[in-house]
Every structure is written in C-alpha cells, then in structure tokens.
C-alpha cells in the first residue's frame, strides 16, 4: 500500500477507536478525499464498522467482465433532480476558477460490488452504496459538476441519496478548516525539537483555526448577533476606537466587528472585492 493511503487508513482506524467512547446512538461518518479511494479502506470499514465512510470515487473500477463502475452509476433514468449551491472558487494550482451559481443536477443511486485488489487479494468483494450527481446545463465556460460517491451508508431512496450528498457537501468546510490551519496558522512550518512541544503547539493552533472559522461563518450568516458573543470587552474597546479613526459605524453587531477585522487584514472595500470576511483576510 502507498504511504499516503496507509496514513488515511491509520487515521480511519484511530477515528474508529475514538468513536468507541461515544454512545451507539451517535452516528459517526468520515468524509474523505478522492486520494483515499481504496479497497483496503472499504475492507477495513466492513470489519471495524463503527464509523461509516463517504468517499468520492477516483477510479473507474471494473465491476465484472462487462460492467465498469462509472457506467453503472450514471446509467439509466435519473431517480430525481436537485439544486446544489455551488460556491465561488478562485483559481488554484490544482483547480480552475468557478463562479457562484445554483446548479440543477440529476441524482442516481445504486449498489455496487467492488472486487478485491492486489492490496488485499484474499478479501471478499465489498458491496457499497453509490450516488451519482451530474449537473444538467452548466453555464457557458463552466465545467459541469459531476460526483461519483461511494459510501457504507445504506441508500435505498432518493431522500437517502440526498442525505449522502448533504454529508459530502460538508467536506468543503473541512477543507477550509485545514486551509486555515496550514496556510493561515502555518502549522507545517513549526520546527520543535520534541514531539510533545509539537503536539502542544498543534493543539493551540487547532483552537485558533476553529475560532477563525466560527468568526467568519457567524459574520456572514448571523451579522446582527451581539458582538459580545465572540469578543471580550477590551477587544470591543479597541475595535470601537479603530472604527472612530476610520469614521465607520460603532461595533454594535458582530458583522460590524468582523468587517473591521478584515480591514485590519487588508480588505479595501472596493466594489469588485468579494463580500467580507474571507478565510485569508481574516
């Protein structure tokens, strides 16, 4: 097994061990990236069972002599139609820029049985639920949204498939969190001589990254909240003085406070700038 795939497998086993401390009434789901699409992982889930998996398929597997996975998942009449809010994305080294839009998409679901691979040659085939989402008419110049999702969760209806999609859409929140942790807090550049110091540093920065994420989300979705929900009396006094210097309104809402923070971070409030606050500026 490749080292990166082994790390994902180790992380999944650690998650299962941690989940043992939770009530069985709590359903735990691990949403992973395409690079972890591995038979060994699904085989581990079958044996451990405590934590469900949701993984976007990266390879068009051969299911039998005549059938391949992507053809099986995308074939036949659509089970339903849904609307997905596609978020704006700036251009990145591994991804094209994307505009914000509401995408109409077809939804299909079925069961697929994956044969064992050379990594786990003696294992029995694994049967999983498969959900396929494909955008119907993307805007001109935009790449159509299309996802092939594999999950250990049972999917027997359109509502089950929609629930799986909802879980998958939460993955971007996880991506954003680790982007803040790695690019913002720069935890990968910490050079401590001892593992214990690195663990303590990581623990502190995990809390910082969480605070930044929560502040950004609340500032966007609940801007009228009382700022004392998040800021201390001293912090509000400093922001109030900063607002006075800039000639802006007082910090009476959380939205006003987050705007002031983004200005400190370089936000210039130009007409072409996206609405504040973003992760990077925050």
Residue, then its C-alpha position, 0 to 999 in steps of 0.5 A: x500500500x502507498x504511504x499516503x493511503x496507509x496514513x488515511x487508513x491509520x487515521x480511519x482506524x484511530x477515528x474508529x477507536x475514538x468513536x468507541x467512547x461515544x454512545x451507539x446512538x451517535x452516528x459517526x461518518x468520515x468524509x474523505x478525499x478522492x486520494x483515499x479511494x481504496x479497497x483496503x479502506x472499504x475492507x477495513x470499514x466492513x470489519x471495524x464498522x463503527x464509523x461509516x465512510x463517504x468517499x468520492x470515487x477516483x477510479x473507474x473500477x471494473x465491476x465484472x467482465x462487462x460492467x465498469x463502475x462509472x457506467x453503472x452509476x450514471x446509467x439509466x433514468x435519473x431517480x430525481x433532480x436537485x439544486x446544489x449551491x455551488x460556491x465561488x472558487x478562485x483559481x488554484x494550482x490544482x483547480x480552475x476558477x468557478x463562479x457562484x451559481x445554483x446548479x440543477x443536477x440529476x441524482x442516481x443511486x445504486x449498489x455496487x460490488x467492488x472486487x478485491x485488489x492486489x492490496x488485499x487479494x484474499x478479501x471478499x468483494x465489498x458491496x457499497x452504496x453509490x450516488x451519482x450527481x451530474x449537473x444538467x446545463x452548466x453555464x457557458x465556460x463552466x465545467x459541469x459538476x459531476x460526483x461519483x460517491x461511494x459510501x457504507x451508508x445504506x441508500x435505498x431512496x432518493x431522500x437517502x441519496x440526498x442525505x449522502x450528498x448533504x454529508x459530502x457537501x460538508x467536506x468543503x468546510x473541512x477543507x477550509x478548516x485545514x486551509x486555515x490551519x496550514x496556510x493561515x496558522x502555518x502549522x507545517x512550518x513549526x520546527x520543535x525539537x520534541x514531539x510533545x512541544x509539537x503536539x502542544x503547539x498543534x493543539x493551540x493552533x487547532x483552537x485558533x483555526x476553529x475560532x477563525x472559522x466560527x468568526x467568519x461563518x457567524x459574520x456572514x450568516x448571523x451579522x446582527x448577533x451581539x458582538x459580545x458573543x465572540x469578543x471580550x470587552x477590551x477587544x470591543x474597546x479597541x475595535x470601537x476606537x479603530x472604527x472612530x479613526x476610520x469614521x465607520x459605524x460603532x461595533x454594535x453587531x458582530x458583522x460590524x466587528x468582523x468587517x473591521x477585522x478584515x480591514x485590519x487584514x487588508x480588505x479595501x472595500x472596493x466594489x469588485x472585492x468579494x463580500x467580507x470576511x474571507x478565510x485569508x483576510x481574516 
